[in-house]
Amino acid sequence: MLLTLDRVSAAYGRSRVLWDVDLAVPDGGALALVGRNGVGKTTLLKTIVGIQKSISGRISFGGTEITTAAPHLRARAGIGFVPQGRHVFPQLTVAENLATGLAALDGRPAPSRLVPDYVFDMFPKLATIASRKAGFLSGGEQQQLAIGRALAGQPKLLLLDEPTEGIQPNIVQQIEEALRRIRDQLGVTIVIVEQYLDFAWGFADRFAVMQRGQIIREGSTSEEKADDVAHLVNI
């Protein structure tokens, strides 16, 4: 398994959010993490990347325990993260934002310290607006930039939190196609938090449903349709 969580719990102060979460993500493919708002999906991603500390349990990545590793060390190990709301640097240009993603290569052998060409293959628009400041981009362009920035660090695992939020439909289709290519052509494993089940089922191989800080159901998207789990997600 590329990523393994064994009875992982997390809390904000005295408010516990994750309760003994078990999750195994194989190398390759894509997992959709679904559930209504407030069940702990975002917290789970933040715990995996180390932004939120776990209070118990064990996290392993690529066969190495990373439970107590700092976020930058997890990034260098090959975990990329696209947070909800994009969080691009508004005063930096598109090119400068992409360059910040190269920091994840520190301590890792890499053929080049330049933004990989495949970032622009996945998102051609970024090449045409490279000199524009990120704060002036549309929501869809910022989302493409946020994903491209994460890809610049050459991750083995890409975590995305609500990538379709506030994005116009035609850009959503472009993002879905790009994520499929990231999985199939680049071999990057994807874990995505997504409210729209049709979008998630469009490219994810597996799904996991969260309720009240726990994963209550897992399965294959080819064997269970989105409608089969919609009542659990409450969408």
C-alpha positions as CSV (number, residue, x, y, z in Angstrom):
1,M,0.0,0.0,0.0
2,L,1.2,3.5,-0.8
3,L,-0.7,5.1,2.1
4,T,-1.9,3.4,5.3
5,L,-3.8,4.9,8.2
6,D,-4.2,2.7,11.3
7,R,-6.7,3.9,13.9
8,V,-5.9,7.5,13.3
9,S,-7.6,10.1,15.5
10,A,-7.4,13.9,15.5
11,A,-8.9,16.8,17.4
12,Y,-9.1,20.5,17.6
13,G,-8.4,21.3,21.2
14,R,-10.9,19.1,23.1
15,S,-13.2,18.6,20.2
16,R,-12.4,15.2,18.6
17,V,-13.0,15.1,14.8
18,L,-11.5,11.8,13.6
19,W,-12.2,8.6,15.5
20,D,-9.9,5.6,14.9
21,V,-9.8,6.0,11.1
22,D,-8.5,3.0,9.1
23,L,-7.7,3.6,5.4
24,A,-5.5,1.8,2.9
25,V,-4.7,3.5,-0.4
26,P,-2.9,1.3,-3.0
27,D,-0.3,2.6,-5.4
28,G,-2.0,3.8,-8.5
29,G,-5.7,4.7,-9.1
30,A,-7.9,7.2,-7.4
31,L,-10.0,7.2,-4.3
32,A,-13.0,9.5,-3.7
33,L,-13.6,10.4,-0.1
34,V,-17.2,11.5,0.2
35,G,-19.6,12.6,2.9
36,R,-21.6,15.6,3.9
37,N,-20.0,18.8,5.3
38,G,-18.5,18.6,8.8
39,V,-17.9,14.9,8.9
40,G,-14.1,15.2,9.0
41,K,-13.0,14.8,5.3
42,T,-10.9,18.0,5.2
43,T,-9.4,17.2,8.6
44,L,-8.4,13.7,7.4
45,L,-6.5,15.2,4.4
46,K,-4.8,17.8,6.7
47,T,-3.8,15.0,9.1
48,I,-2.3,13.0,6.2
49,V,-0.2,16.0,5.1
50,G,0.7,16.9,8.7
51,I,-1.0,20.3,8.9
52,Q,-3.3,18.8,11.6
53,K,-1.5,16.5,14.2
54,S,-3.0,13.2,15.0
55,I,-3.6,12.4,18.6
56,S,-3.3,8.6,18.2
57,G,-2.8,6.0,15.5
58,R,-0.2,5.4,12.9
59,I,0.3,6.8,9.3
60,S,2.6,5.2,6.8
61,F,3.6,6.3,3.4
62,G,5.6,4.2,1.0
63,G,6.4,1.8,3.7
64,T,7.8,4.4,6.1
65,E,6.0,5.7,9.2
66,I,5.3,9.5,8.9
67,T,3.0,9.9,11.9
68,T,5.2,12.6,13.5
69,A,6.9,13.9,10.4
70,A,6.7,17.7,9.7
71,P,4.5,18.7,6.7
72,H,7.5,19.8,4.6
73,L,9.1,16.3,5.1
74,R,5.9,14.7,3.9
75,A,5.9,16.9,0.9
76,R,9.5,15.9,0.1
77,A,8.5,12.3,0.6
78,G,6.0,12.7,-2.3
79,I,2.7,13.9,-0.9
80,G,1.1,16.8,-2.8
81,F,-1.9,18.8,-1.4
82,V,-4.4,21.0,-3.1
83,P,-6.4,22.7,-0.3
84,Q,-10.0,23.8,-0.5
85,G,-10.1,27.3,-1.8
86,R,-6.9,26.9,-3.8
87,H,-4.7,29.2,-1.6
88,V,-2.6,30.5,-4.4
89,F,-0.3,33.4,-3.7
90,P,-2.2,36.4,-5.2
91,Q,0.7,38.8,-5.5
92,L,2.9,36.3,-7.3
93,T,2.6,35.5,-11.0
94,V,1.4,32.2,-12.3
95,A,5.0,31.2,-13.1
96,E,6.2,32.2,-9.6
97,N,3.4,30.3,-8.0
98,L,4.3,27.2,-9.9
99,A,8.0,27.6,-8.9
100,T,7.0,27.5,-5.2
101,G,5.9,23.9,-5.8
102,L,9.5,23.0,-6.6
103,A,10.4,23.3,-2.9
104,A,9.0,19.8,-2.5
105,L,11.9,18.5,-4.5
106,D,14.5,19.5,-1.8
107,G,16.3,16.5,-0.6
108,R,15.1,14.4,-3.5
109,P,17.0,13.5,-6.7
110,A,15.3,15.2,-9.7
111,P,16.3,15.4,-13.3
112,S,15.5,19.1,-13.3
113,R,14.6,22.0,-10.9
114,L,12.3,23.6,-13.5
115,V,8.5,23.3,-13.6
116,P,7.9,20.0,-15.5
117,D,6.5,20.4,-19.0
118,Y,3.7,18.0,-18.2
119,V,2.2,20.7,-15.9
120,F,1.6,22.8,-19.0
121,D,0.5,19.7,-21.0
122,M,-2.2,19.1,-18.4
123,F,-3.2,22.7,-18.1
124,P,-2.2,24.6,-21.3
125,K,-3.9,27.8,-20.1
126,L,-1.2,28.2,-17.5
127,A,1.4,28.7,-20.2
128,T,-0.5,31.5,-21.8
129,I,-1.1,33.4,-18.5
130,A,2.3,32.7,-16.9
131,S,3.1,36.4,-16.3
132,R,-0.3,37.2,-14.9
133,K,-0.7,37.7,-11.1
134,A,-2.6,34.9,-9.5
135,G,-5.0,37.3,-7.7
136,F,-6.5,38.4,-11.0
137,L,-7.3,34.9,-12.2
138,S,-10.7,33.3,-12.4
139,G,-11.7,30.6,-9.9
140,G,-11.1,27.9,-12.6
141,E,-7.7,29.3,-13.5
142,Q,-6.7,29.4,-9.9
143,Q,-7.7,25.8,-9.4
144,Q,-5.7,24.7,-12.4
145,L,-2.8,26.7,-11.0
146,A,-3.1,25.1,-7.5
147,I,-3.1,21.6,-9.0
148,G,-0.2,22.5,-11.3
149,R,1.8,23.9,-8.3
150,A,1.3,20.6,-6.5
151,L,2.4,18.6,-9.6
152,A,5.6,20.7,-9.9
153,G,6.8,18.9,-6.8
154,Q,6.5,15.5,-8.6
155,P,4.2,13.9,-6.0
156,K,3.5,10.2,-5.8
157,L,0.2,10.9,-4.0
158,L,-2.0,13.9,-4.8
159,L,-4.6,15.0,-2.2
160,L,-7.4,17.4,-3.5
161,D,-10.0,19.0,-1.3
162,E,-13.2,20.0,-3.2
163,P,-11.5,20.9,-6.5
164,T,-14.8,21.6,-8.2
165,E,-16.1,24.1,-5.6
166,G,-17.1,27.4,-7.3
167,I,-15.9,26.3,-10.7
168,Q,-17.9,26.8,-13.9
169,P,-19.0,23.5,-15.6
170,N,-16.7,23.6,-18.6
171,I,-13.7,24.0,-16.4
172,V,-14.9,21.2,-14.2
173,Q,-14.8,18.9,-17.2
174,Q,-11.3,20.1,-18.0
175,I,-10.2,19.3,-14.4
176,E,-11.8,15.9,-14.5
177,E,-9.9,15.1,-17.7
178,A,-6.6,16.4,-16.3
179,L,-7.0,14.3,-13.1
180,R,-7.6,11.2,-15.2
181,R,-4.5,11.9,-17.2
182,I,-2.5,12.6,-14.0
183,R,-3.5,9.2,-12.7
184,D,-3.1,7.3,-16.0
185,Q,-0.2,9.0,-17.7
186,L,1.9,10.2,-14.7
187,G,1.1,7.3,-12.4
188,V,0.2,9.6,-9.5
189,T,-2.2,8.2,-7.0
190,I,-5.1,10.5,-6.2
191,V,-7.3,10.9,-3.1
192,I,-10.1,13.5,-3.6
193,V,-12.6,15.0,-1.3
194,E,-15.7,15.8,-3.4
195,Q,-19.3,16.7,-2.8
196,Y,-20.4,15.9,-6.3
197,L,-20.7,12.2,-6.6
198,D,-21.0,12.1,-10.4
199,F,-17.7,14.0,-10.7
200,A,-16.0,11.7,-8.3
201,W,-17.4,8.5,-9.9
202,G,-16.2,9.9,-13.3
203,F,-12.6,9.0,-12.7
204,A,-12.2,7.4,-9.2
205,D,-11.6,3.7,-8.9
206,R,-12.7,3.4,-5.3
207,F,-14.7,5.4,-2.8
208,A,-14.9,5.8,1.0
209,V,-17.8,7.3,2.8
210,M,-17.3,9.3,6.0
211,Q,-19.8,9.9,8.8
212,R,-19.1,11.5,12.2
213,G,-15.3,11.3,11.8
214,Q,-15.2,7.7,10.8
215,I,-15.1,5.7,7.5
216,I,-18.3,3.7,7.4
217,R,-18.2,2.2,4.0
218,E,-15.7,1.5,1.2
219,G,-16.0,0.0,-2.2
220,S,-15.4,0.0,-5.9
221,T,-17.0,2.7,-8.1
222,S,-17.4,0.1,-10.9
223,E,-19.4,-2.2,-8.6
224,E,-21.4,0.4,-6.7
225,K,-23.0,3.4,-8.5
226,A,-23.1,6.9,-7.0
227,D,-26.8,6.5,-6.4
228,D,-26.1,3.4,-4.2
229,V,-24.3,5.5,-1.6
230,A,-26.0,8.9,-2.0
231,H,-28.3,8.2,0.9
232,L,-25.2,7.8,3.1
233,V,-23.6,11.0,1.9
234,N,-26.8,13.0,2.3
235,I,-26.4,15.0,-0.9
